[in-house]
């Protein structure tokens, strides 16, 4: 006899029970059971759904047990399936007999045998932490999928205020928190939370989306792979200097995030963007951030995060955006000290005018609902225990109304690495009262309830923390029915769309920076150069174009530079030889590359870095090209064939010899899934490069002049374009074009003197006319820089505004740039930010003007005053 569960409720033997539904084993559907297997004739497995318990009736025997669904109040019932957190398994004992997996469990099912419960073998169902589902299979026929949907439609939950979608979020959160036990609150103050099943509250899933959703692929729609789009790295995106592109990229990423979440693939809150400043060129995570300039980074986050979270006038958040990592974090592991132990010594003025600027934009402009605190300490206080930073500054001064999440393991590091506390109770107190609401990791789950019970952490602090978390969850529509939340209708057709691919393509085109072009060697004259040699470790790169934190992507829409050039020119015109890998120390492959060049008319050498050289947890120790890549370039140049070098990398590369000896150089960063085609477009002249450097490219000697532990900006020769006194190879904001641009003032007189101090909302406006005076369509990034000649501690120069314009030959466009008050301010050593009188010089493109600001000092921010109000939590 075969026992089968029908998909028709009317055919279900227990259809008389309330809210019992039967489903097949498709992903993304609520808890379900199904079995049809002739080897187990006495197996009768029914569905457990809203308010019901899966029980085992009678006794188990070698031929299988009878499983049925009963109400929790119904008796007799002898056993529930229990979840064992230490092993991530569901464990259930059936009267001395077990359903035991014959192999590892997976979603497609494995063989299951009945056996005595010996050697600790209880019935096991594997728990998937990513989507909080339990899955096992009897020959692919038995499925269990638990608790992935909200359950506010079922009494009594449906009658509670927290399930009432017409109420405001605060009222709903207050009601929900009042019904939660301490254990339920603590268990949901971690990223691997379980929700509150008894209240019908599903888990709150977290993920990453720095430049695309970090997840597996969902179901494929027509013309789609179902895989998330991989845009250029954040550093590459910033090189476009394009506000609208950042906004649109954020919109596409969040659309794909919601669509994949609806398929049970990824989260609802995302740890992105990373807005730490790329102060030190050796930092392994520099590829993740928008660059070294605070204004550029502030603009980037204001647009990208708005795209992620959705329009503010809408009722629901699209996803939650998290700005990370607060604060002063730009070291992974250098000279024997890692990020878990590093104590960054930072002057107050540098915090205010540099390190905090993008985070302030996250709060005041993007209104992000989450901020992640960093591993490092700042001036002796671990970041995730820093109440001054998180409570007094972010919440008190900037108005942050979201939740703080720790970087993964950072709460435990307060005690175990920084030794700021000496026991679990004081560590929990430091974290929670320091403002960190959610722990990425398990420290809170293991220790926080005990700390509350012992009085080390006030219950009120727990309520405040969990309230901030669930406020964001409710704003996401996490408890509301799909018909009210339009984002819940997104599905496979909204992932990997033609529009997403197009924007990834445009982003890759726009980021490319032309560093050198002697003799107008580029674009390549293909009538002159019939055969092209593509050599170097990145010539045929695909995966290495994606940077880190990229999702599962089949790259079916992508081409390597070699493939793109071959598609454009034909296979008979393109020769290829890798020559070496990125970090090779042997030179055996160089001869073959040289032979390919000798038999060609021009050489394209693709070199740079990859994730073996720069990544999370791994800083660079040199600024030069690693391995024998320079030797490869030198060998190619020695052939006397015209040569172009294309850089694929995150952090800046010291390439003095290349700059002096190679006529054309392109910087492409990590350009994402469409990067190969974009690079080919620039090389062949389909488009003109218009990207600008988001960082300074230092000479090789810089590596030996500064310690990565040095957080100062002005000392020891200075760092970043704002303070560096040495001679850079290429400066921040540099980038050439195949066409030319001319600038002129729109009005005849420039402001020379201001008689009154600016109010906080005021600024100085400039209007310029930009004309494409060349013979090719091109983009120009109009950059506005300012400096004060009267203030000794002011930056050498400082970006105050920018705009990207697209111009046909002969076309002009009017561009408006405004100097904001914050840029006119100076922060003294005590951390007081004020607009001060003095003479200022403004440079916009080729235009230069100056003005004198007269009047009293106008204070914008007073850090000493905040410190006086601050109360330590320890």
C-alpha positions in Angstrom: 0.0 0.0 0.0 1.2 3.5 -0.8 0.3 6.4 1.5 0.0 9.7 -0.5 -0.9 13.2 0.6 -3.2 14.9 -1.8 -2.9 18.5 -2.8 -6.6 18.9 -2.3 -7.6 19.7 1.3 -10.9 18.0 0.8 -9.0 14.7 0.1 -7.0 15.1 3.3 -8.0 12.7 6.1 -7.6 15.5 8.7 -9.3 18.2 6.7 -11.6 18.8 9.7 -8.8 20.5 11.5 -8.6 24.3 11.1 -6.1 25.9 8.8 -4.6 22.7 7.4 -3.1 23.0 4.0 -1.3 20.6 1.7 1.4 21.7 -0.6 3.9 20.1 -2.9 7.6 20.4 -2.3 8.3 23.5 -4.3 10.7 26.0 -2.7 9.4 29.1 -0.9 6.1 27.6 0.4 5.2 27.2 4.0 5.7 24.1 6.1 4.6 21.0 4.3 5.0 17.2 4.4 4.6 14.8 1.6 5.4 11.1 1.2 4.7 8.4 -1.3 7.0 5.4 -1.0 6.1 1.8 -1.4 8.9 0.7 1.0 7.0 2.2 4.0 3.4 0.8 3.7 2.4 2.0 7.1 3.7 5.5 6.7 1.0 8.1 6.9 2.4 11.6 7.0 0.2 14.6 7.2 0.7 18.3 7.2 1.3 20.5 10.3 0.2 24.1 9.7 -1.0 27.1 11.6 -1.3 26.2 15.2 -0.9 22.5 14.7 1.7 20.1 16.0 3.3 17.2 14.1 2.9 14.3 16.4 3.8 10.6 16.4 1.0 8.3 17.3 1.4 4.8 18.7 4.8 3.3 18.4 7.4 3.1 15.8 8.5 -0.1 14.2 10.8 -1.4 11.5 8.2 -0.6 8.9 7.7 3.0 9.9 5.6 5.1 12.2 2.3 6.8 11.8 2.5 10.6 11.8 -0.5 12.8 12.0 -1.4 16.4 12.8 -3.2 17.4 15.9 -4.1 20.6 17.6 -1.7 21.5 20.4 -4.7 21.3 22.8 -5.7 17.9 21.6 -4.8 14.8 23.6 -3.3 12.3 23.6 -0.2 13.3 21.6 3.2 12.0 22.6 5.9 13.9 20.8 6.8 17.1 19.0 9.8 17.5 16.7 12.4 19.6 18.6 15.2 21.8 17.3 18.6 21.3 18.7 20.5 24.6 18.4 23.9 23.1 19.1 23.7 20.7 16.2 21.3 22.6 13.9 19.1 19.6 13.7 15.5 18.6 14.5 15.6 15.7 16.9 12.8 13.4 17.7 12.8 9.9 19.3 10.0 7.5 18.3 9.7 4.9 21.0 13.2 3.6 20.5 13.2 3.8 16.8 14.6 6.4 14.5 14.3 7.6 11.0 18.0 7.8 10.2 19.6 9.5 7.2 21.6 7.1 5.0 23.5 10.1 3.5 23.8 13.8 3.9 20.5 15.6 3.7 19.7 18.1 1.0 16.7 19.7 -0.6 16.4 17.1 -3.2 16.1 14.3 -0.7 18.2 11.4 0.6 17.5 7.8 1.5 16.1 7.3 5.0 16.1 4.0 6.9 14.5 2.9 10.2 17.0 1.7 12.8 17.3 1.3 16.5 18.3 4.6 18.2 21.8 3.6 19.2 25.0 5.6 19.2 23.0 8.8 19.7 21.3 8.5 16.3 17.9 10.3 16.8 15.7 11.2 14.0 17.4 14.1 12.2 16.2 16.8 9.9 18.9 19.3 8.8 18.3 22.9 9.6 19.2 25.5 6.9 20.2 28.7 8.8 20.1 30.8 5.6 16.4 30.7 5.2 15.5 29.0 8.5 13.9 25.9 7.0 14.1 22.3 7.9 14.6 20.0 5.0 14.9 16.2 4.6 13.8 13.7 2.0 12.7 10.1 1.7 13.8 9.4 -1.9 13.0 13.0 -2.8 9.4 12.6 -1.6 9.5 13.9 2.0 9.8 17.6 2.6 9.6 19.8 5.7 9.9 23.5 5.4 9.1 25.4 8.5 8.3 29.0 9.4 9.2 31.2 6.4 6.0 33.2 6.3 4.3 35.6 8.6 1.2 34.4 10.3 -0.8 37.5 11.2 -4.0 36.2 9.5 -4.7 33.5 12.1 -6.4 34.1 15.4 -5.5 35.0 18.0 -2.6 36.8 16.4 -4.8 38.6 13.8 -6.5 40.4 16.6 -3.4 41.8 18.2 -2.2 45.4 17.4 1.2 44.2 16.1 -0.7 42.5 13.2 -2.8 45.5 12.4 -1.3 47.0 9.3 -3.4 50.2 9.6 -1.6 51.2 12.8 1.7 53.1 12.9 4.9 51.1 13.2 5.7 52.3 16.8 2.3 51.2 18.1 2.7 47.8 16.5 6.3 47.4 17.8 5.4 48.3 21.3 2.6 45.7 21.3 4.8 43.0 19.8 7.6 43.6 22.3 5.2 43.5 25.2 4.2 40.0 24.2 7.7 38.6 23.8 9.6 36.8 26.5 13.1 37.7 27.5 14.4 34.6 25.7 12.5 35.5 22.5 13.9 39.1 22.6 17.5 37.9 23.1 17.2 35.2 20.5 16.2 37.8 17.9 19.0 40.2 18.8 21.3 38.2 16.5 21.6 37.8 12.7 20.7 34.1 12.9 17.5 34.8 14.6 14.4 32.5 14.6 11.6 35.0 14.8 8.8 34.3 17.2 6.9 31.3 15.9 4.3 31.3 18.6 3.3 34.8 17.6 3.5 34.1 13.9 6.6 36.3 13.5 9.1 35.0 10.9 12.8 35.4 11.1 14.4 38.6 10.0 17.0 37.6 7.4 20.2 39.5 6.7 22.5 39.5 3.7 25.0 41.6 1.7 24.6 43.7 -1.5 27.7 45.9 -1.8 27.5 46.0 -5.6 24.8 43.4 -6.2 23.0 40.8 -4.1 25.4 38.3 -2.5 23.2 35.2 -2.8 22.6 32.2 -4.9 20.4 32.3 -7.9 16.6 32.2 -7.8 14.2 30.7 -10.3 14.9 31.8 -13.9 12.3 33.7 -15.9 12.3 33.9 -19.7 15.5 35.5 -20.8 17.0 35.5 -17.3 19.4 33.3 -15.4 17.8 34.0 -12.1 21.2 35.1 -10.8 21.7 38.6 -9.2 23.4 41.3 -11.3 27.0 42.0 -10.4 27.7 45.7 -10.8 31.2 47.1 -10.7 32.8 47.3 -7.2 31.8 50.3 -5.1 35.2 51.8 -5.9 34.6 51.4 -9.6 31.1 52.8 -9.3 32.4 55.9 -7.5 34.9 56.5 -10.3 31.9 57.3 -12.5 31.1 60.4 -10.4 27.5 59.8 -11.5 24.8 60.5 -8.9 21.9 59.1 -11.0 23.8 56.0 -11.8 24.3 55.2 -8.1 20.6 55.8 -7.4 19.5 53.5 -10.3 22.0 50.8 -9.3 20.6 50.8 -5.8 17.1 50.5 -7.2 18.0 47.5 -9.3 20.0 45.8 -6.5 17.1 46.2 -4.1 14.5 45.0 -6.7 16.6 41.8 -7.2 17.0 41.5 -3.4 13.3 41.6 -2.8 12.6 39.3 -5.7 15.1 36.7 -4.4 13.9 37.1 -0.9 10.4 36.3 -2.1 11.8 33.1 -3.5 13.4 32.2 -0.1 16.9 32.9 -1.4 18.2 36.0 0.4 17.5 38.6 3.1 15.5 41.7 3.8 18.1 43.7 5.6 21.5 44.2 3.8 24.9 45.1 5.1 25.7 47.7 2.4 27.1 50.1 1.5 30.6 50.1 3.0 31.4 53.8 3.4 34.7 53.7 5.2 37.2 55.9 3.6 40.1 54.5 1.5 42.7 56.5 3.5 45.5 53.9 3.2 46.2 52.6 -0.3 47.2 49.2 1.1 43.8 48.4 2.8 42.5 45.1 1.5 38.9 46.2 1.5 39.4 49.4 -0.4 37.7 47.9 -3.4 34.5 47.8 -1.3 34.3 51.6 -0.6 33.7 54.7 -2.7 37.3 56.1 -2.3 39.4 58.4 -0.2 37.3 61.6 -0.3 34.6 62.2 2.4 32.4 64.4 0.1 32.5 61.8 -2.7 31.6 59.0 -0.3 28.8 61.1 1.3 27.3 61.7 -2.1 27.6 58.0 -3.0 25.9 56.7 0.0 23.1 59.4 -0.2 22.1 58.0 -3.6 23.0 54.3 -3.4 21.2 53.8 -0.1 18.2 55.8 -1.2 18.0 53.4 -4.2 18.3 50.4 -1.9 15.6 51.5 0.7 13.1 52.9 -1.7 11.3 56.2 -1.9 10.8 57.8 1.5 7.2 58.8 0.9 6.2 55.1 0.4 4.8 53.3 3.4 7.1 50.3 3.2 10.9 50.1 3.0 12.1 48.1 0.0 15.0 46.7 1.9 17.1 47.9 4.9 20.4 49.6 4.0 23.2 49.3 6.5 26.2 51.7 6.5 29.4 50.1 7.7 31.8 50.0 9.5 31.5 52.8 12.2 34.2 54.0 12.7 37.8 54.8 11.6 38.2 51.3 10.1 40.8 50.8 7.3 43.1 48.0 8.5 42.7 44.2 8.2 46.0 42.6 9.3 49.2 44.5 9.1 52.6 44.0 10.7 51.3 41.6 13.3 48.1 43.4 14.4 44.6 42.5 13.0 41.4 44.4 13.0 40.1 42.6 16.1 42.9 44.0 18.2 43.6 47.3 16.5 43.1 50.5 18.5 42.9 53.4 16.1 44.3 56.6 17.6 42.3 59.4 15.9 42.2 63.1 16.6 38.8 64.6 17.2 39.1 66.9 14.3 39.9 64.0 11.9 36.8 62.1 13.2 34.6 65.1 12.5 35.9 66.4 9.2 36.9 63.1 7.7 36.0 59.7 9.1 32.4 60.6 10.2 31.4 62.6 7.1 29.9 59.7 5.0 28.2 58.2 8.1 26.6 61.5 8.8 25.3 61.5 5.2 24.0 57.9 5.8 21.8 59.2 8.6 20.8 62.8 7.6 20.4 62.3 3.9 19.9 58.6 3.2 18.0 57.9 6.4 19.4 54.3 6.6 17.8 52.1 9.1 20.9 50.3 10.1 24.6 51.0 10.9 27.3 48.4 11.5 30.0 49.1 14.1 33.5 48.0 13.3 35.9 45.5 14.9 38.5 48.0 15.8 38.6 50.3 18.9 38.9 54.0 18.6 41.0 55.8 21.2 40.7 52.9 23.6 37.0 52.1 23.2 35.8 49.2 21.0 33.5 50.5 18.4 30.6 48.3 19.3 30.8 49.5 22.9 31.2 53.1 22.0 28.2 54.9 23.5 29.6 58.3 22.6 29.7 57.4 18.9 26.6 55.4 18.6 24.2 56.9 21.1 25.4 60.5 21.6 26.7 61.3 18.1 24.7 59.1 15.7 21.4 59.0 17.6 21.7 62.3 19.6 23.3 64.6 17.1 22.5 63.2 13.7 19.1 61.8 14.5 19.7 58.1 13.6 16.5 56.2 14.4 17.5 52.7 13.2 19.4 49.8 14.8 23.1 49.2 15.2 24.5 45.8 14.3 27.9 44.5 15.2 30.3 43.3 12.6 30.4 39.5 12.9 32.1 38.5 16.1 32.8 42.1 17.2 30.8 41.8 20.5 32.9 38.9 21.7 36.0 40.9 20.6 35.2 43.5 23.2 36.3 41.1 25.8 38.4 38.5 24.0 40.5 40.8 21.8 40.4 44.3 23.1 40.1 43.2 26.8 37.9 46.2 27.4 35.8 44.0 29.7 36.7 40.9 31.7 33.5 38.8 31.8 30.4 38.0 29.7 28.0 40.2 31.8 30.1 43.3 31.5 30.6 42.6 27.8 26.9 42.3 27.2 26.4 45.5 29.1 29.0 47.3 27.1 27.5 46.2 23.8 23.8 46.8 24.6 24.2 50.1 26.5 26.9 51.1 24.0 24.2 51.1 21.5 24.7 47.8 19.6 21.2 46.3 19.2 21.9 43.3 17.1 24.9 40.9 17.3 26.2 39.3 14.1 27.4 36.3 15.9 26.2 34.3 19.0 27.6 36.2 22.0 24.3 37.8 22.9 22.4 34.6 22.4 24.7 32.7 24.7 25.1 35.3 27.4 22.6 38.2 27.3 19.6 36.7 29.0 21.8 35.6 31.9 23.2 39.1 32.1 19.7 40.6 32.3 18.6 38.1 35.0 21.6 39.1 37.1 20.9 42.8 36.7 24.0 43.6 34.6 21.9 44.7 31.7 18.5 46.6 32.3 15.4 45.0 30.8 14.5 48.4 29.4 17.7 48.4 27.3 16.7 45.1 25.8 13.3 46.4 25.0 14.7 49.5 23.3 17.1 47.4 21.3 14.6 44.8 20.1 12.1 47.6 19.4 14.6 49.3 17.0 15.1 46.0 15.2 11.4 45.2 14.8 10.6 48.8 13.8 12.6 48.2 10.7 11.1 44.8 10.1 7.6 46.2 10.3 8.5 49.0 8.0 9.6 46.3 5.5 6.1 44.9 5.7 7.4 41.8 7.4 4.1 41.1 9.2 1.7 42.3 6.5 -0.1 40.3 3.8 1.4 40.4 0.2 -1.5 42.3 -1.2 -0.5 45.3 0.9 3.2 45.2 0.2 3.9 45.7 -3.5 7.5 44.5 -3.1 6.2 41.0 -2.2 5.0 40.7 -5.8 8.5 40.8 -7.2 9.7 37.5 -8.6 11.9 35.7 -11.1 11.1 38.1 -13.9 12.6 40.9 -11.9 16.1 39.4 -11.6 18.7 39.7 -14.3 16.6 41.8 -16.5 17.7 43.5 -19.7 17.6 46.8 -17.8 19.9 45.5 -15.1 22.4 44.2 -17.6 22.2 47.5 -19.5 23.0 49.6 -16.4 25.8 47.2 -15.3 27.2 47.7 -18.9 26.9 51.5 -18.7 28.5 51.6 -15.2 31.4 49.6 -16.5 31.8 51.9 -19.4 31.6 55.1 -17.3 34.1 54.1 -14.7 37.1 53.5 -17.0 39.9 56.1 -16.4 42.3 57.0 -19.1 45.6 57.6 -17.3 47.9 58.1 -20.3 47.5 58.4 -24.0 50.7 59.6 -25.7 50.4 60.3 -29.3 46.7 59.6 -29.2 47.5 55.9 -29.4 43.9 55.2 -28.1 41.4 54.5 -29.4 43.1 51.7 -31.4 43.3 52.4 -35.1 42.1 48.9 -36.3 43.0 49.7 -39.9 46.5 50.3 -38.8 46.7 47.6 -36.2 45.4 44.5 -38.0 46.4 41.8 -35.4 46.2 42.4 -31.7 48.0 40.4 -28.9 46.1 40.1 -25.7 48.5 39.1 -22.9 48.6 39.2 -19.1 46.8 37.4 -16.2 43.6 39.4 -16.7 43.3 39.2 -20.5 40.8 36.4 -20.3 39.4 37.2 -16.9 35.7 36.9 -16.0 35.4 36.0 -12.4 38.2 38.3 -11.4 36.3 41.2 -12.9 33.6 40.9 -10.2 35.5 42.0 -7.1 34.5 40.5 -3.7 31.1 40.1 -2.2 29.5 39.1 -5.5 26.6 36.7 -5.8 26.5 33.4 -7.6 26.6 34.4 -11.2 26.9 32.1 -14.1 28.5 34.9 -16.2 26.4 33.8 -19.2 25.9 37.5 -20.1 29.6 38.3 -19.7 32.7 38.3 -21.8 36.3 38.5 -20.8 38.3 41.3 -22.5 39.7 38.6 -24.8 36.3 37.4 -25.7 34.9 40.9 -26.2 37.8 41.9 -28.5 37.5 38.6 -30.4 33.7 39.2 -30.9 34.4 42.7 -32.2 37.4 41.9 -34.5 37.2 38.3 -35.3 39.3 35.4 -34.0 41.8 35.7 -36.9 42.9 39.2 -35.6 43.3 38.4 -31.9 46.1 36.4 -30.4 46.3 35.4 -26.7 48.9 34.3 -24.2 48.5 34.7 -20.5 52.2 35.1 -19.7 51.8 34.8 -16.0 49.3 34.7 -13.1 48.8 37.7 -10.9 51.2 36.5 -8.2 53.5 34.2 -10.2 57.2 34.3 -9.2 58.2 32.1 -12.2 58.8 33.5 -15.6 58.2 30.4 -17.8 55.1 31.8 -19.5 56.6 35.2 -20.5 58.4 33.9 -23.6 55.2 32.6 -25.1 53.5 36.0 -24.5 56.4 37.8 -26.1 56.1 35.5 -29.2 52.4 36.4 -29.4 53.3 40.1 -29.3 56.1 39.8 -31.9 53.7 38.3 -34.4 51.1 41.0 -33.8 50.8 44.7 -34.6 50.0 46.0 -31.1 50.0 44.5 -27.6 47.3 44.9 -24.9 48.7 43.9 -21.5 46.1 43.2 -18.8 47.6 43.2 -15.3 46.7 44.1 -11.8 45.4 42.5 -8.6 42.9 39.9 -7.5 41.4 38.6 -4.3 44.6 36.7 -3.4 46.3 40.1 -3.0 43.5 42.3 -1.5 40.4 41.2 0.4 38.7 41.2 3.7 41.2 40.1 6.3 44.2 40.7 4.0 46.0 43.9 3.5 48.7 44.5 0.8 52.3 44.8 1.8 53.5 46.6 -1.3 52.0 49.0 -3.8 53.8 47.6 -6.8 52.4 45.0 -9.2 52.8 41.6 -7.5 54.7 38.7 -9.0 56.4 39.0 -12.3 53.8 41.2 -14.0 56.2 44.2 -14.4 58.7 41.8 -16.0 56.0 40.7 -18.4 55.3 44.3 -19.3 59.0 45.1 -19.7 59.5 42.1 -22.0 56.5 43.2 -24.1 57.8 46.8 -24.4 61.2 45.4 -25.4 59.7 44.0 -28.6 59.2 47.7 -29.7 55.6 46.9 -30.5 53.0 49.6 -29.6 51.7 48.7 -26.1 48.7 49.5 -24.0 48.5 48.5 -20.3 45.0 47.9 -18.8 44.8 47.7 -15.0 42.3 45.4 -13.3 42.4 46.1 -9.5 41.0 47.6 -6.4 43.8 49.4 -4.5 46.1 51.8 -6.4 49.2 50.4 -8.0 52.6 52.1 -8.0 53.6 51.7 -11.7 56.4 54.3 -12.2 58.2 52.3 -14.9 55.0 51.7 -16.8 54.1 55.4 -16.6 57.5 56.3 -18.0 57.7 53.7 -20.7 54.2 52.7 -21.9 52.3 55.2 -24.2 48.8 54.3 -23.1 47.4 53.2 -19.7 43.8 52.5 -18.7 42.5 51.9 -15.1 39.4 49.7 -15.1 39.1 48.7 -11.4 36.9 45.6 -10.9 34.3 46.5 -13.5 31.7 43.8 -12.8 30.0 41.2 -15.0 29.9 43.5 -18.1 33.4 44.8 -17.6 35.1 42.9 -20.5 32.8 44.4 -23.1 33.2 47.9 -21.6 37.0 47.7 -21.7 36.8 46.6 -25.4 34.5 49.5 -26.1 37.0 52.0 -24.8 40.0 50.4 -26.5 38.3 50.3 -29.8 36.8 53.8 -29.6 33.1 52.8 -29.3 33.0 55.2 -26.4 35.3 57.8 -24.9 36.5 57.2 -21.3 35.1 59.6 -18.8 35.9 58.1 -15.3 38.0 59.9 -12.7 40.2 58.5 -10.0 38.5 58.2 -6.6 41.9 57.9 -4.9 45.5 59.0 -5.1 48.0 56.8 -6.9 51.2 57.0 -4.8 54.7 56.2 -5.8 56.2 53.0 -4.6 58.3 54.7 -1.9 55.1 55.7 -0.1 54.9 52.1 1.2 58.0 52.6 3.4 57.1 56.1 4.7 53.9 55.4 6.6 52.7 52.8 9.0 49.1 51.6 8.5 48.6 52.2 12.2 49.0 55.9 11.6 45.5 57.3 11.5 46.6 61.0 11.3 45.9 62.8 8.1 48.4 65.7 8.2 51.5 64.2 9.8 54.3 62.2 8.3 54.0 63.7 4.8 50.2 63.6 4.9 47.8 61.2 3.3 45.0 61.4 0.6 45.0 64.2 -1.9 43.7 66.5 0.8 47.0 66.4 2.8 49.7 64.5 0.8 52.7 66.7 0.3 54.6 64.3 -2.0 54.4 64.0 -5.7 51.6 61.5 -6.7 51.8 59.4 -9.9 48.2 60.5 -10.6 46.1 62.7 -8.3 42.5 62.1 -7.1 40.1 63.3 -9.7 42.4 62.7 -12.6 41.1 61.2 -15.9 41.6 61.9 -19.6 39.3 61.7 -22.6 39.4 61.1 -26.3 37.7 64.5 -26.8 38.3 67.9 -25.3 36.2 70.2 -23.1 36.2 74.0 -22.6 34.9 75.9 -19.5 33.6 79.4 -19.1 31.7 81.3 -16.4 28.1 81.9 -17.1 28.1 85.3 -15.4 30.7 88.0 -15.9 31.6 88.6 -12.2 32.5 86.0 -9.6 31.7 86.6 -5.9 34.7 88.2 -4.3 33.4 89.0 -0.8 30.7 87.9 1.5 29.8 90.4 4.3 27.9 88.0 6.6 28.4 84.5 7.9 26.6 81.8 6.1 23.6 80.2 7.8 23.8 76.4 8.0 21.4 76.0 5.1 23.2 78.4 2.8 26.0 77.9 0.4 27.9 79.7 -2.4 26.6 79.0 -5.9 28.7 78.8 -9.1 27.5 78.4 -12.6 29.7 77.3 -15.5 29.3 76.4 -19.1 31.0 73.2 -20.4 31.5 72.7 -24.1 32.7 69.6 -25.9 35.2 71.2 -28.2 36.5 68.0 -29.7 35.3 65.6 -32.4 33.9 62.7 -30.4 30.9 62.2 -28.1 32.1 62.1 -24.5 31.3 62.5 -20.8 33.0 65.2 -18.7 33.0 65.1 -14.9 33.0 68.7 -13.7 34.9 68.8 -10.4 34.8 71.7 -8.0 37.7 72.1 -5.5 38.2 74.7 -2.8 41.0 75.6 -0.4 41.6 78.2 2.3 44.8 80.1 2.2 44.3 81.6 5.7 43.8 78.4 7.7 47.0 76.4 8.4 45.1 73.1 9.2 42.8 73.2 6.3 43.2 70.7 3.5 45.5 71.5 0.6 42.4 71.2 -1.6 39.0 69.8 -1.0 36.2 68.5 -3.3 33.0 70.4 -2.8 30.8 69.4 -5.7 30.7 67.5 -9.0 28.5 66.7 -11.9 28.8 64.4 -14.9 27.6 65.6 -18.2 27.2 63.9 -21.6 28.0 66.1 -24.6 28.1 65.7 -28.4 30.8 67.5 -30.3 30.1 71.2 -30.2 27.4 70.8 -27.5 27.4 72.9 -24.3 25.7 72.4 -21.0 25.2 74.7 -18.0 26.4 73.2 -14.7 25.5 74.5 -11.2 27.8 73.7 -8.3 27.3 74.8 -4.7 29.9 75.1 -1.9 28.1 73.8 1.2 28.8 75.3 4.6 30.4 72.1 5.9 33.1 72.5 3.2 33.8 76.1 4.3 34.2 74.9 7.9 37.4 74.1 9.7 37.6 71.6 12.6 40.1 72.6 15.3 42.1 70.1 17.4 39.3 69.9 20.0 36.7 68.8 17.5 34.8 72.1 17.1 33.5 72.5 13.5 32.9 76.1 12.5 32.6 78.3 9.4 35.4 80.9 9.8 36.3 84.1 8.0 39.1 84.1 5.5 40.1 83.9 1.8 39.1 80.9 -0.2 40.2 79.8 -3.7 37.8 77.9 -5.9 38.8 75.8 -9.0 36.2 74.3 -11.3 37.7 72.6 -14.3 40.1 75.1 -15.8 38.5 78.1 -14.1 39.8 79.6 -10.9 38.3 82.3 -8.7 38.4 83.4 -5.0 36.3 85.0 -2.4 36.7 86.4 1.1 34.3 85.4 3.8 33.8 88.0 6.6 31.9 87.7 9.8 31.8 86.0 13.2 32.6 82.3 13.6 29.5 80.1 13.0 29.7 76.8 14.8 28.3 73.8 13.0 29.2 71.0 15.4 30.8 71.0 18.9 32.2 67.6 19.8 33.5 68.8 23.3 30.0 69.8 24.2 28.7 66.3 23.2 31.4 64.7 25.3 30.4 66.7 28.3 26.9 65.4 28.0 28.1 61.8 27.5 27.7 59.3 30.3 29.9 56.2 30.2 28.0 52.8 30.2 30.7 51.1 32.3 
